[in-house]
Amino acid sequence: MSEVLLATFCLLPDGEPGGGLLVDALAERGVAARWVVWDDAGVDWAAADLVVVRSTWDYQRRYAEFLAWARGVEKETTLLHGSDVLAWNADKAYLLELAADVPVVPTALLEDRGLAEGLAAALERWGTVVVKPRTGAGGVGVVVVERTDDPRLEGLVAGPWVVQPLVESVRTTGESSMWVLDGEVVGQVDKRPAGGEVRVHELYGGTSAAVPVDPARAELARAAVAAAARRLGSPPAYARVDLVLLEGGWAVGELELIEPGLYLDLAPELAGPFADTVVSALGRG
């Protein structure tokens, strides 16, 4: 029986919500899987046939350490996804690359040197803007600003950052997360923020619901993953594509290839397709 290790972080040692469903689905397919904490020095990574990055939801705070771990693991066994994919996707500058092929929320890069000038240019171009860390997750460090002396800029976390126009539809329509496994869209979760928020995460009062897959959004999600595959040299096994309404059409807000949650508490039916993806990766490995 193949053994798979599902990487999580110390505050979720048993994995993401509903993670037991994934272990059960893999067992049904003849694969022994268990959740392990990625920085646990006692884990024998080499003993696994495959290590799958899942709920490593502290990676953005410890990025250098996390990437070094990934590179170490893939020297001993197969890592899904590999460190090159993780490194590319951890920097939201990837949105500038995807924009050549698919509709993407307009994005510019900001650094400490030239911050005032860059922010002023973005404000002149787009009006109200959203600033977020180039390596970040969970909505942490996201600020909405209207001028260069906006007091909300005191909430900036360490740079560098990306800056984007405020997409007003996020406050009303919200956003759609599309799960793409082995190139096929297998699930959709729609998210809405609370009040005037732009962050749809539950932490900030947002709500999420599994809904039937919309064909138009599915087409864009597949195209976004295909665009990433052309840049990475091979198709990612799994992806979550976050879409927002922009000027009457859907656009990519983010492409998650590192540790996007499966929403198994909302969509338990995703456990089976993800388990199939893991089995397929075992065959390739």
Salt bridges, closest charged atoms under 4 A:
GLU3 OE2 - ARG34 NE 3.34
GLU16 OE2 - ARG54 NH2 3.16
GLU28 OE1 - ARG29 NH1 3.86
ASP39 OD2 - ARG62 NH2 2.92
ASP58 OD2 - ARG62 NH1 2.97
GLU65 OE2 - ARG62 NH2 2.80
ASP91 OD2 - ARG134 NH2 2.73
GLU97 OE1 - ARG231 NE 3.94
ASP101 OD2 - ARG230 NH2 3.48
ASP101 OD2 - ARG231 NH1 2.70
GLU146 OE2 - ARG152 NH2 3.97
ASP149 OD1 - ARG147 NE 2.61
ASP150 OD2 - ARG152 NH2 2.84
GLU168 OE1 - ARG171 NH1 3.62
GLU197 OE2 - ARG199 NH2 2.90
ASP214 OD2 - ARG217 NE 3.02
ASP242 OD2 - ARG240 NH2 2.92
GLU254 OE2 - LYS132 NZ 3.86
GLU256 OE2 - ARG240 NH2 3.80
ASP276 OD1 - ARG29 NE 2.51
